[in-house]
Amino acid sequence: MSSKVRIAVACPIPGERAAFMEWLSEAGYEPIPMLDLDCIARDLGARPVEALIADAVLVPAVELPRVVRILGSNRPLMLVGAPGSAPEIVPRDATWVERPVTCDTFLLSVALALAEGRPARRSPRKGVPKLTSSIDGVAARVMDVSAEGVRLEVSEAQPAVLPPYFTLRVPGFGVITKVKRVWVAMPPQGSIWCGGIVDKAMPAKAKTTWQSFVEAAPSTAEIIHRESRPYL
């Protein structure tokens, strides 16, 4: 049985559908075409998937509640088209992919939608001002942290440098910890984004260091607030 993430694709434009399927396959997903566009909900029930990508005009308002219910709260709905082209009943947390669609933007939207669709984290995420770090010796920057995980930006590298597990070092805070990769995305600007969870089996001292790092790292929200305050 395949361990790839299954993503349903319902698009009436043959060339666009073929491109989406090809991009998903090359990125390591398993695209599932749903050509019976009048029975999307039935097909979803028969072939469970982790996400649905559909042209906004193909999701009838009368079927949308059923589609969302079958997908479940942790499986994202991605709609291709302009946000104003769909009925008001579309969930607020649906991900919109506006045309013209490029490969990089499409795959980034998919990766982020899947990441955000996972069960809610137990602790809040804290944005930080791209702290200097490294993963297995490759230069990186920490973008945000939480008690359980981290989001990183890796410049001028390929996804192959991001193995399932890697060692994260943040020298300015004395952090050295193992991280399990959860997702990888490639924004248009050429860098790689990676989300991961820290090793739950790390020694007590390392846990304390990580928690201290999360608490002590400067918050981007606080920095923006300070910079926006008028000088007295």
Beta strands, then each sheet from edge to edge (+ up, - down):
strand 1: 6-10
strand 2: 30-33
strand 3: 51-55
strand 4: 77-80
strand 5: 95-97
strand 6: 126-135
strand 7: 138-145
strand 8: 149-154
strand 9: 165-170
strand 10: 175-185
strand 11: 192-198
sheet 1: 2+ 1+ 3+ 4+ 5+
sheet 2: 6+ 7- 8+ 11- 10+ 9- 6+
end
